[in-house]
């Protein structure tokens, strides 16, 4: 018999009306903001499936902007998200697409920071406020946001995974789950490392210094 928690029954704390269309949307955009980790100047959202068809009525647009602003799903400022984004000088654009998607609650978020550095994140709201990030910069990944997560962009070369794992162990960071995604042998790859404790900025700097082959490193 499958076990369920109280959270599964009553859902997340959130500004409504829908856990999938609002709470999940906030969490996807919040992770996208954390991944870019810079002052944002522009964001373009492309909504698919149910997000595109009914999202405006459920406040998905405001929820996504709220996540970009760093809000949590229960933040009372979400209904004012457009106004607050404008006050911060963030340009917001939406496309409501009729193209098919693998999941009905899917959004692609294209972020640009003040230095014109860009990042693209694709995520799904899978129900009950739960999410799955499925792409980062067109590379397929699987990131739920349930654990502190270190994402390492690197060349697919022997020894890189072992080096990062060794340094994390030396830093007393326990790995809960690890998945590796790559375009192909010897090409760009991502490690998604979910940990029991957050990987701090200082730890990230050590990993960059000691591990060869890393091109980018993110922590959420």
Order of alpha helices (4+ residues) and beta strands (2+ residues): alpha-alpha-beta-alpha-alpha-alpha-beta-beta-beta-beta-beta-beta-alpha-beta-beta-alpha-beta
